[in-house]
Amino acid sequence: MKSIQVKIIDPIGLHARPASKITSEATKYKSDIKIVLDGREANAKSLINLMALGVKSNNKVELIAKGLDEANAIVAIEKVMRDNKLI
C-alpha cells in the first residue's frame, strides 16, 4: 500500500473537471485507488464517489493505492492533481 497526504488548494475544492481527470487516470491502473477525507473514502475510479466526498478548499485528503501498480498510480494521480492546480 502506498499513500500520500495532500492539501486541496483549488478555491472551489474538488469539482467536476479535475475529478473527471482523476477518475480517467485512475482507471488506467489495476490497483484499488481511494481518496480519504475525514475517515470517509471514495473510489477514485468513480466520479460519483469522488463528488460525493464534498472535498473543499483547504481540506487535507489522503490518496491511497493498493495493488500491483500502486507506486505508479500514486505518482500519476498526484501529477494529475498538480497539473490541474488542485493541490
N, C-alpha and C positions, 0 to 999 in steps of 0.2 A: 504494500500500500504506500502510495506517495501522496503527500498533501502540502498545500501552501495556504497561507492566510493572506488575503488582500483587502485593501480598503477601497470601496467604491467612491470615485471622485466625480462621476458624471452628475451634474446638478439635478437631473431627472431620476437618477438611480438606474436600475436595470430595467430598461424599457424594451419595447418590441424589436427594434432594429438590432441592437447588439445581442439581445437574447437569441434572435434567429441565427445570427452568425455563430454564436457559441454552440447552439444546437447543431448547426450544419457541420461545424468542425468536430464536435463530439461524436457524431455518428460515423466518422471515419475510423474510429478505434473500437477494438473489441472489449477493452476494459470497461468496467462499470465506472461511470463518472458522475459525481454528485457535487452539488453546491449546497453548503450548510449555512444557515442563518439562525442564530439563537436556538440551536437544538433541532430546528426543523430542516429537513433535507429535501432536495429536489433532484430528480434525474436530469442531468444536463443534456440528455438526448431528447427531452420532451419540452417543447416550447411552452405548453400549458403549465407544466410543473414549474418551470423557471419563473414564469409570470406570476404564478400563484404565491410564490415566496414573498412578493412585495418588497424587494430589496430597494432601499432608498439611499440617497447620497449620504456618505459618511458611515454607512454600515460596514462592518468588517465581516467578510464571509470566508469560509474555508472551502477550497477546491480539493476534492479527494478523488483519486483514481486508483482502482484496484483491478489488476489483471496483467496479462502478458505484456502489453504495451503501455503500462501505466506511466512510465517516465516520459515517454514521447507525448502522451496525451496531456499530461500536466503542462509541459513546455508549450505545446501548441495552443491549448486553451488560454494560458496566460498571455501568449503573444496576441491572440485574437482580442482579448480584453484590453491590452495595452494599445494595440493598433486602433481600436475603436474609442480610445480615451475614456474607457470605463474605469480603469484603475491607473 
